[in-house]
Amino acid sequence: MQGTTIRTVSFIGTGIMGAPIAAHLMDAGVELTVHSRTKSKADPLVARGARWAADVASAARDADAVFTMLGYPEEVEEVYLARDGLISSTRPGAWMVDLTTSSPELARDIHDAAEVAGRHAFDCPVTGGEQGAVDGTLTLMAGVSPQEAAAVRPLLESFSAHIHYLGGAGRGQAAKLCNQVSLGAAMVGYADALALAEREGLDKSQVIDIVSQGMGGSTALRALAPKSVAGDYRPGFMVEHLRKDLRLALAEADEFDVAFPSVQTAESLYDLLCKIGGARLGTQAVTLLYADDATAAAAGLDWSGLDEEAEGELDDAGHGHAAHQGHEDACGCGCDDGCDCGHEHEPHESRHQ
C-alpha cells in the first residue's frame, strides 16, 4: 500500500467477479468491509477477516474508497445516486470506483454528482473473466487520468495486470463496450465454426487448435471453445450479462446513428439463449443453440418456453441460429452472478439504456 493513504475500503457486490477482486484487496493490506445482496456470497471474505455491513450506506460510511461490481446499469444508478446511496453516504473526499460494465452516460452522471458532493468517482470496467479475477490479472479500463487516479492506483494494481487510463468519465465504459462488441462477434464466429466442424465430421478439439493458430483465432476461441466442446457451461461470465452489454453497445450505436450487424446478430442469439433457460450459464453456452434436443435439455434448456411473440420477433429480425437442427419452427429459422447491489428492488427501465 505504499504511496497511498487509503486504508479502509468497502466492496459492494461479491459475486463471481467481485469476491476474488475483494480478496486481492484484502491481500494488499486494507481493512475491508463488504456488502452483497446475498450474504452467503460474502461469507468467505468475512471468514478471512472482512467486516460485514448490512446495507450500502453503512458499508460506505467510514470508507476511504468504495468499489462496486454490480449487474446492471439500473443497479449502479440506485447504489450510487439513491438517497441512501454511495454519494450521499460516503465521507467527503472518498473515492468510488465502479467496476461494473455499464452506460457511459451514467458513468458521467455519477462522476459529476460525486464532484459536486466533494467526492471522487470514476468508471473502471474490467475484462479477463472469472479466471482473471481469481489470478489478479484483469485488464482495467479507467475513465480517469493517471494523475487523478494516483491515490487508488495501488488498489487497482492489486487485482490487475494492465490498467488503461482513458482520461475522462465514461471513457472506460465506452472502451469496455468496444471489447464486448468484438467479443460478441468472436463468440458467434467460434460457435458457427464448431457447428461446421461437427457437420463435416471433424474433431472439434483439433479444429480449435488449427483455427487458434491462424487469423481466425481469438482469445474467446482459445479460452472458451474447449469448454463448449467439453460440455462445461459453468459461468465465468453469464449469458444474461453479455446480452446486457451487447444491448448497451446497440444503444450507443443508435446514439451515433451507426449499424452494428454483428452485435445485432450476437444479441439476438444471446437473447434467445436467455429465453430458453440459459441466462445464467456461461457465455460459451451459445454453442447449445446448435445442439440436438438431448444435449440442450441436459444443460437445462427448454425450447418449449418460446412463445409465438418471441418467434415472430426472431423471424422479423432475420436473426437466429440457422444451424440448429430440430427447432426450425420454434426459432424461426428453417435460428459480478446476478445483481449484488444490496437493494431489494424490482428492476426498472433506466434512462441510461
TILOMI-941262 format. One record per residue (C-alpha): residue in one letter; chain; x, y, z. Coordinates in Angstrom, 1 decimal. Each point is the difference from the previous one (the first is absolute). Layout:
TILOMI-941262
LOSE  type  mol  u  v  w
LOSE  A  A  X  Y  Z .
...
END
This chain:
TILOMI-941262
LOSE  type  mol  u  v  w
LOSE  M  A  0.0  0.0  0.0 .
LOSE  Q  A  3.0  2.3  -0.4 .
LOSE  G  A  -0.9  3.3  -1.6 .
LOSE  T  A  -3.6  0.3  1.2 .
LOSE  T  A  -1.7  1.1  3.2 .
LOSE  I  A  -3.0  -2.2  -0.7 .
LOSE  R  A  -0.4  -2.6  2.8 .
LOSE  T  A  -3.7  -0.7  0.3 .
LOSE  V  A  -1.7  -1.4  -3.1 .
LOSE  S  A  -3.6  -1.3  -0.6 .
LOSE  F  A  -1.1  -2.4  -2.7 .
LOSE  I  A  -3.6  -0.2  -1.2 .
LOSE  G  A  -0.9  -3.1  -2.1 .
LOSE  T  A  1.9  -3.1  0.9 .
LOSE  G  A  -1.1  -2.3  -2.9 .
LOSE  I  A  2.0  -2.0  -2.5 .
LOSE  M  A  2.4  2.9  -0.8 .
LOSE  G  A  -0.4  2.1  3.1 .
LOSE  A  A  1.0  -2.5  2.6 .
LOSE  P  A  3.5  -0.8  -1.4 .
LOSE  I  A  0.7  3.6  -0.6 .
LOSE  A  A  -1.0  0.9  3.5 .
LOSE  A  A  2.3  -2.8  1.2 .
LOSE  H  A  3.0  1.6  -1.8 .
LOSE  L  A  -0.8  3.3  1.7 .
LOSE  M  A  0.2  -1.8  3.3 .
LOSE  D  A  3.3  -1.5  -1.0 .
LOSE  A  A  1.2  3.6  -0.7 .
LOSE  G  A  -0.4  0.7  3.7 .
LOSE  V  A  -3.2  2.2  0.1 .
LOSE  E  A  -2.7  -0.2  2.6 .
LOSE  L  A  -2.9  -1.4  -2.0 .
LOSE  T  A  -3.7  0.4  0.5 .
LOSE  V  A  -2.3  -2.0  -2.3 .
LOSE  H  A  -3.6  0.1  -0.9 .
LOSE  S  A  -2.0  -2.2  -2.4 .
LOSE  R  A  -3.7  -0.5  -0.6 .
LOSE  T  A  0.7  -3.7  0.7 .
LOSE  K  A  2.0  -0.2  3.2 .
LOSE  S  A  1.2  -3.6  -0.6 .
LOSE  K  A  2.1  1.3  -3.0 .
LOSE  A  A  1.9  2.2  2.5 .
LOSE  D  A  0.4  -2.6  2.7 .
LOSE  P  A  3.5  -1.3  -1.2 .
LOSE  L  A  1.3  3.6  0.1 .
LOSE  V  A  -1.5  0.5  3.5 .
LOSE  A  A  1.6  -3.2  1.1 .
LOSE  R  A  3.3  1.5  -1.1 .
LOSE  G  A  -0.5  3.1  2.1 .
LOSE  A  A  -2.1  2.4  -2.1 .
LOSE  R  A  -2.8  1.8  1.9 .
LOSE  W  A  -3.5  -0.6  -1.2 .
LOSE  A  A  -2.3  3.0  -0.5 .
LOSE  A  A  -3.8  -0.3  0.0 .
LOSE  D  A  -0.6  2.6  -2.7 .
LOSE  V  A  1.8  2.2  -2.5 .
LOSE  A  A  -0.1  3.1  2.2 .
LOSE  S  A  1.6  -1.7  3.0 .
LOSE  A  A  2.6  -1.6  -2.3 .
LOSE  A  A  1.0  3.3  -1.4 .
LOSE  R  A  -0.1  2.3  3.0 .
LOSE  D  A  3.6  -0.4  1.3 .
LOSE  A  A  1.7  -1.1  -3.3 .
LOSE  D  A  2.8  1.9  -1.6 .
LOSE  A  A  -0.9  -1.8  -3.2 .
LOSE  V  A  -2.9  -2.1  -1.3 .
LOSE  F  A  0.0  -2.4  -2.8 .
LOSE  T  A  -3.2  -1.3  -1.7 .
LOSE  M  A  -0.5  -3.1  -2.2 .
LOSE  L  A  -3.7  -0.2  -0.8 .
LOSE  G  A  -2.2  -1.5  -2.7 .
LOSE  Y  A  -1.9  2.7  -2.0 .
LOSE  P  A  0.0  3.8  -0.5 .
LOSE  E  A  -3.1  0.4  2.0 .
LOSE  E  A  1.6  -1.6  3.0 .
LOSE  V  A  3.1  2.3  -0.5 .
LOSE  E  A  -2.3  3.0  -0.2 .
LOSE  E  A  -1.8  -0.9  3.2 .
LOSE  V  A  3.1  -1.0  2.0 .
LOSE  Y  A  1.7  3.3  -0.8 .
LOSE  L  A  -2.8  2.6  -0.4 .
LOSE  A  A  -2.8  -1.2  2.3 .
LOSE  R  A  -0.7  2.1  3.1 .
LOSE  D  A  1.9  -2.6  2.1 .
LOSE  G  A  2.5  -0.8  -2.7 .
LOSE  L  A  3.8  0.4  -0.1 .
LOSE  I  A  0.2  3.6  -1.0 .
LOSE  S  A  -2.1  1.1  3.0 .
LOSE  S  A  1.4  -2.6  2.4 .
LOSE  T  A  3.8  0.2  -0.5 .
LOSE  R  A  2.2  2.5  1.8 .
LOSE  P  A  1.2  3.1  -1.8 .
LOSE  G  A  3.1  -0.7  -2.2 .
LOSE  A  A  -0.8  -3.7  -0.3 .
LOSE  W  A  0.7  -1.9  -3.2 .
LOSE  M  A  -2.6  -2.2  -1.8 .
LOSE  V  A  1.0  -2.3  -2.7 .
LOSE  D  A  -2.6  -1.9  -2.1 .
LOSE  L  A  1.3  -3.2  -1.5 .
LOSE  T  A  -3.4  -0.9  -1.6 .
LOSE  T  A  -0.5  0.1  -3.7 .
LOSE  S  A  -2.6  2.7  -0.3 .
LOSE  S  A  -1.0  3.1  -2.0 .
LOSE  P  A  2.5  2.7  -1.0 .
LOSE  E  A  -2.7  2.7  0.7 .
LOSE  L  A  -0.8  -1.4  3.4 .
LOSE  A  A  3.8  0.0  0.8 .
LOSE  R  A  0.2  3.7  -0.9 .
LOSE  D  A  -3.1  0.8  2.2 .
LOSE  I  A  1.5  -1.8  3.0 .
LOSE  H  A  3.4  1.7  -0.5 .
LOSE  D  A  -1.7  3.4  -0.1 .
LOSE  A  A  -2.2  -0.6  2.9 .
LOSE  A  A  2.9  -1.2  2.1 .
LOSE  E  A  2.1  3.1  -0.8 .
LOSE  V  A  -2.9  2.3  1.0 .
LOSE  A  A  -0.2  -1.9  3.3 .
LOSE  G  A  3.7  0.2  0.7 .
LOSE  R  A  0.8  -3.6  -0.8 .
LOSE  H  A  1.7  -1.7  -2.9 .
LOSE  A  A  -1.4  -2.7  -2.3 .
LOSE  F  A  1.1  -1.7  -3.2 .
LOSE  D  A  -1.0  -2.9  -2.2 .
LOSE  C  A  2.5  -2.8  -0.2 .
LOSE  P  A  -1.6  -3.1  -1.7 .
LOSE  V  A  2.2  -3.1  -0.3 .
LOSE  T  A  0.6  -2.8  -2.4 .
LOSE  G  A  1.6  -3.4  0.5 .
LOSE  G  A  -2.8  -2.0  1.4 .
LOSE  E  A  -0.2  -2.0  3.2 .
LOSE  Q  A  3.4  -1.5  -0.4 .
LOSE  G  A  1.6  3.4  -0.5 .
LOSE  A  A  -1.7  1.2  3.2 .
LOSE  V  A  1.2  -3.1  1.9 .
LOSE  D  A  3.5  0.4  -1.3 .
LOSE  G  A  0.1  3.8  0.5 .
LOSE  T  A  0.8  0.5  -3.7 .
LOSE  L  A  -3.0  2.0  -1.2 .
LOSE  T  A  0.3  2.8  -2.6 .
LOSE  L  A  -1.6  3.2  1.3 .
LOSE  M  A  -1.4  2.9  -2.1 .
LOSE  A  A  -0.1  3.0  2.2 .
LOSE  G  A  -1.9  3.1  -0.8 .
LOSE  V  A  2.5  2.3  1.6 .
LOSE  S  A  3.5  1.3  -0.5 .
LOSE  P  A  3.0  -1.7  1.8 .
LOSE  Q  A  0.6  3.1  2.0 .
LOSE  E  A  -3.5  0.2  1.2 .
LOSE  A  A  -0.1  -3.7  1.0 .
LOSE  A  A  3.4  0.1  1.8 .
LOSE  A  A  -1.6  -0.5  3.5 .
LOSE  V  A  -1.7  -3.2  -1.0 .
LOSE  R  A  2.6  -1.4  -2.5 .
LOSE  P  A  1.5  -2.4  2.5 .
LOSE  L  A  -3.4  -1.5  0.6 .
LOSE  L  A  -0.7  -0.3  -3.7 .
LOSE  E  A  3.4  -1.7  -0.5 .
LOSE  S  A  -0.8  -2.6  2.7 .
LOSE  F  A  -2.4  -1.8  -2.4 .
LOSE  S  A  1.1  0.9  -3.5 .
LOSE  A  A  2.8  -0.6  -2.5 .
LOSE  H  A  -0.8  2.9  -2.2 .
LOSE  I  A  -1.6  3.4  0.7 .
LOSE  H  A  -1.0  2.3  -2.8 .
LOSE  Y  A  -0.8  3.5  0.9 .
LOSE  L  A  -2.5  1.6  -2.4 .
LOSE  G  A  0.1  3.5  1.4 .
LOSE  G  A  -3.7  0.8  0.6 .
LOSE  A  A  -3.2  -1.1  1.6 .
LOSE  G  A  -1.9  -2.6  -2.1 .
LOSE  R  A  3.0  -0.8  -2.2 .
LOSE  G  A  0.7  -3.2  2.0 .
LOSE  Q  A  -3.5  -1.2  -0.7 .
LOSE  A  A  0.3  0.9  -3.7 .
LOSE  A  A  3.2  -2.0  -0.3 .
LOSE  K  A  -1.6  -3.0  1.8 .
LOSE  L  A  -2.9  0.1  -2.5 .
LOSE  C  A  2.6  -0.1  -2.8 .
LOSE  N  A  1.3  -3.1  1.6 .
LOSE  Q  A  -3.4  -1.5  0.2 .
LOSE  V  A  -0.9  0.8  -3.6 .
LOSE  S  A  3.1  -2.0  -1.1 .
LOSE  L  A  -0.7  -2.8  2.5 .
LOSE  G  A  -3.6  -0.4  -1.2 .
LOSE  A  A  1.2  -0.4  -3.6 .
LOSE  A  A  2.7  -2.4  1.1 .
LOSE  M  A  -2.4  -2.2  2.0 .
LOSE  V  A  -2.4  -0.4  -2.9 .
LOSE  G  A  2.9  -0.6  -2.3 .
LOSE  Y  A  1.4  -2.9  2.0 .
LOSE  A  A  -3.5  -1.5  0.6 .
LOSE  D  A  -0.5  0.0  -3.8 .
LOSE  A  A  3.4  -1.5  -0.6 .
LOSE  L  A  -0.6  -2.8  2.5 .
LOSE  A  A  -3.4  -0.7  -1.5 .
LOSE  L  A  1.6  -0.3  -3.5 .
LOSE  A  A  2.8  -2.2  1.4 .
LOSE  E  A  -2.5  -2.4  1.5 .
LOSE  R  A  -2.0  -0.3  -3.1 .
LOSE  E  A  3.1  -0.6  -2.1 .
LOSE  G  A  0.9  -2.8  2.4 .
LOSE  L  A  3.2  1.7  1.2 .
LOSE  D  A  1.5  -0.3  3.5 .
LOSE  K  A  -1.2  3.3  1.6 .
LOSE  S  A  3.0  0.2  2.4 .
LOSE  Q  A  2.4  -0.3  -2.9 .
LOSE  V  A  -1.9  2.7  -1.9 .
LOSE  I  A  0.4  2.3  3.0 .
LOSE  D  A  3.7  -0.6  0.0 .
LOSE  I  A  0.2  0.7  -3.8 .
LOSE  V  A  -2.1  3.1  0.1 .
LOSE  S  A  1.6  1.5  3.1 .
LOSE  Q  A  3.4  -0.2  -1.9 .
LOSE  G  A  -1.4  2.0  -2.9 .
LOSE  M  A  -1.6  3.3  -0.7 .
LOSE  G  A  -3.4  -1.4  1.1 .
LOSE  G  A  1.2  -0.4  3.5 .
LOSE  S  A  -1.1  2.1  3.0 .
LOSE  T  A  0.3  0.0  3.8 .
LOSE  A  A  -3.6  -1.1  0.2 .
LOSE  L  A  0.7  -3.0  -2.3 .
LOSE  R  A  3.1  -1.0  2.0 .
LOSE  A  A  -1.5  0.4  3.5 .
LOSE  L  A  -3.6  -0.9  -0.5 .
LOSE  A  A  -0.4  -2.3  -3.0 .
LOSE  P  A  1.6  -2.9  1.8 .
LOSE  K  A  -2.6  0.4  2.7 .
LOSE  S  A  -2.8  -0.2  -2.6 .
LOSE  V  A  1.5  -3.2  -1.4 .
LOSE  A  A  0.3  -1.5  3.4 .
LOSE  G  A  -3.6  0.9  0.9 .
LOSE  D  A  1.1  2.3  2.8 .
LOSE  Y  A  -2.4  2.9  0.2 .
LOSE  R  A  0.8  1.3  3.4 .
LOSE  P  A  0.0  3.8  0.1 .
LOSE  G  A  3.2  2.0  0.1 .
LOSE  F  A  -2.1  2.7  -1.7 .
LOSE  M  A  -3.7  -0.6  -0.2 .
LOSE  V  A  -2.1  0.1  -3.2 .
LOSE  E  A  -2.4  2.6  1.4 .
LOSE  H  A  2.8  2.3  0.7 .
LOSE  L  A  1.5  -0.2  -3.5 .
LOSE  R  A  -3.5  0.6  -1.3 .
LOSE  K  A  -0.2  3.2  2.2 .
LOSE  D  A  3.4  1.2  -1.3 .
LOSE  L  A  -1.0  -0.6  -3.6 .
LOSE  R  A  -3.2  2.0  0.5 .
LOSE  L  A  2.0  2.8  1.5 .
LOSE  A  A  2.2  0.0  -3.1 .
LOSE  L  A  -3.0  0.0  -2.3 .
LOSE  A  A  -1.4  3.0  2.0 .
LOSE  E  A  3.3  1.8  -0.7 .
LOSE  A  A  -0.2  -0.9  -3.6 .
LOSE  D  A  -3.5  1.5  -0.2 .
LOSE  E  A  1.3  3.2  1.7 .
LOSE  F  A  2.6  0.4  -2.8 .
LOSE  D  A  -2.3  -1.3  -2.8 .
LOSE  V  A  2.3  -2.9  -1.0 .
LOSE  A  A  -0.8  -3.6  -0.6 .
LOSE  F  A  1.7  -2.9  1.7 .
LOSE  P  A  -1.3  -3.1  -1.8 .
LOSE  S  A  2.3  -2.5  1.9 .
LOSE  V  A  -1.2  1.4  3.3 .
LOSE  Q  A  -3.6  -0.2  -1.1 .
LOSE  T  A  0.5  -3.7  -0.9 .
LOSE  A  A  1.8  -0.8  3.2 .
LOSE  E  A  -2.6  1.8  2.1 .
LOSE  S  A  -2.8  -2.0  -1.7 .
LOSE  L  A  1.7  -3.3  0.7 .
LOSE  Y  A  0.8  0.8  3.7 .
LOSE  D  A  -3.5  1.4  0.5 .
LOSE  L  A  -1.3  -3.3  -1.5 .
LOSE  L  A  2.2  -2.0  2.4 .
LOSE  C  A  -1.4  2.0  2.9 .
LOSE  K  A  -3.6  -0.7  -1.0 .
LOSE  I  A  0.5  -3.7  -0.1 .
LOSE  G  A  1.6  -0.3  3.5 .
LOSE  G  A  3.7  0.8  -0.6 .
LOSE  A  A  0.2  3.5  1.6 .
LOSE  R  A  2.3  -1.1  2.8 .
LOSE  L  A  2.2  -2.4  -2.0 .
LOSE  G  A  3.5  1.1  -1.2 .
LOSE  T  A  0.1  1.8  -3.3 .
LOSE  Q  A  1.6  -3.1  -1.6 .
LOSE  A  A  -3.5  -1.5  0.2 .
LOSE  V  A  -0.8  1.8  -3.3 .
LOSE  T  A  1.1  -3.2  -1.7 .
LOSE  L  A  -3.0  -1.7  1.6 .
LOSE  L  A  -2.2  1.8  -2.6 .
LOSE  Y  A  1.5  -2.4  -2.6 .
LOSE  A  A  -0.3  -3.1  2.2 .
LOSE  D  A  -2.5  -2.9  -0.2 .
LOSE  D  A  -3.0  -0.1  2.3 .
LOSE  A  A  1.5  -2.3  2.5 .
LOSE  T  A  3.2  2.0  0.4 .
LOSE  A  A  -1.9  3.2  0.4 .
LOSE  A  A  -2.4  -1.5  2.5 .
LOSE  A  A  2.8  -1.5  2.0 .
LOSE  A  A  1.4  3.5  0.4 .
LOSE  G  A  -3.3  1.3  1.3 .
LOSE  L  A  -1.4  1.6  -3.2 .
LOSE  D  A  -3.7  -0.2  -0.9 .
LOSE  W  A  -1.0  0.9  -3.5 .
LOSE  S  A  -3.7  -0.2  0.9 .
LOSE  G  A  0.4  3.2  1.9 .
LOSE  L  A  0.1  2.0  -3.2 .
LOSE  D  A  -3.4  1.6  -0.5 .
LOSE  E  A  -1.5  1.1  -3.3 .
LOSE  E  A  1.0  3.6  0.5 .
LOSE  A  A  3.6  -0.9  0.5 .
LOSE  E  A  -0.1  -2.1  -3.2 .
LOSE  G  A  -1.4  3.0  -1.9 .
LOSE  E  A  2.7  2.3  1.3 .
LOSE  L  A  2.7  -2.4  -1.1 .
LOSE  D  A  -1.6  -0.4  -3.5 .
LOSE  D  A  -0.3  3.7  -0.5 .
LOSE  A  A  3.5  0.7  1.1 .
LOSE  G  A  1.5  -2.5  -2.3 .
LOSE  H  A  2.3  -1.4  2.7 .
LOSE  G  A  0.3  -3.3  1.6 .
LOSE  H  A  2.1  -3.1  0.0 .
LOSE  A  A  -0.6  -1.5  -3.4 .
LOSE  A  A  2.2  -2.9  0.8 .
LOSE  H  A  -2.3  -1.3  2.7 .
LOSE  Q  A  -1.7  -3.2  -1.0 .
LOSE  G  A  -3.4  -1.0  1.2 .
LOSE  H  A  -1.2  3.5  1.1 .
LOSE  E  A  -0.8  1.7  -3.3 .
LOSE  D  A  -3.5  0.7  1.1 .
LOSE  A  A  0.9  1.1  3.5 .
LOSE  C  A  2.7  2.4  -0.9 .
LOSE  G  A  -1.2  1.4  -3.3 .
LOSE  C  A  3.0  -1.2  -2.1 .
LOSE  G  A  -0.8  -3.0  -2.2 .
LOSE  C  A  3.4  3.5  5.5 .
LOSE  D  A  12.1  9.8  24.7 .
LOSE  D  A  -3.4  -3.7  -0.1 .
LOSE  G  A  -3.1  2.0  0.3 .
LOSE  C  A  -0.3  3.3  1.6 .
LOSE  D  A  1.7  0.3  3.4 .
LOSE  C  A  -0.8  3.7  0.4 .
LOSE  G  A  -1.5  -0.4  3.5 .
LOSE  H  A  -3.3  1.6  -0.8 .
LOSE  E  A  -3.3  -2.0  0.0 .
LOSE  H  A  -1.7  1.5  -3.0 .
LOSE  E  A  -1.6  -1.0  -3.2 .
LOSE  P  A  2.0  0.7  -3.2 .
LOSE  H  A  -1.1  3.2  -1.6 .
LOSE  E  A  0.5  1.5  -3.4 .
LOSE  S  A  3.1  2.2  0.2 .
LOSE  R  A  0.1  3.3  -1.8 .
LOSE  H  A  3.6  -0.9  -0.8 .
LOSE  Q  A  -0.8  -3.0  -2.2 .
END
